[in-house]
């Protein structure tokens, strides 16, 4: 859930970016097993090449490399790259719209609240978002407006095993953790099939309005049906047998039964 895109209000943009550049330059690279290191290497050679491709293409697409963008000389060995910040004001820069899965932050500005929401929701990804503001009413509006599975306010990457976790759009479907995991992993469907084994007459259920669809008994003919309702492991079944023809007086018509009309 690394924050790969940053939208900063235009009035504070320059000061914020200067501080971010200073912080990025002070990040300690090293082995993930070293307690003093703050950032490890990329995972594969392929990911290193992907990182270099995006950094190289950003200036050609109208952006700027504010810091980083190169392989790190220290520590030696491994696919270490410098923490990188890319300025992506121009629309269409790939580093702003794609997921790089590396130590890259794409930054741009917004003018007002509506502009920030529009730009943030224009992404095809929607795993998580963070809002930093001193206005409580604005925080509540943005939480409702941002299209993401998780929205943090004045914090980031806070998680809980009892809270549902998951994204929207290309960031995945369904939810993990919490009670909502069970609802997202269950499926509902209805099945109909022929069955003569039931002791319940379909007309009896139809008379009391219990049969689904309120189908008239005369339309059933000799086609019995079974209604099966599955909800994950919870399976419910109602089996209806065809009713034998009745006379106007309510007596069974002689010679009637399954297979006869």
Secondary structure, 3 states (H helix, E strand, C coil): CCCCEEEEEHHHHHHHHHHHHHHHHCCCECCCCCCCCCECCCCCHHHHHHHHHHHHHHHHCCCEEEECCCECCCCCCCCCECCEEEECCCCCCHHHHCCCCCCEEEEEEECCHHHHHHHHHCCCEECEEEECCCCHHHHHHHHHHCCCCEEEECCCCCCCCCCCECCEECCCCCCECCCHHHHHCCCEEEECCCCCCCCCEHHHHHHCCCCHHHCCHHHHCCCCEEEEEEECCEEEEEEEECCCCECCCCCECCCCCCCCC
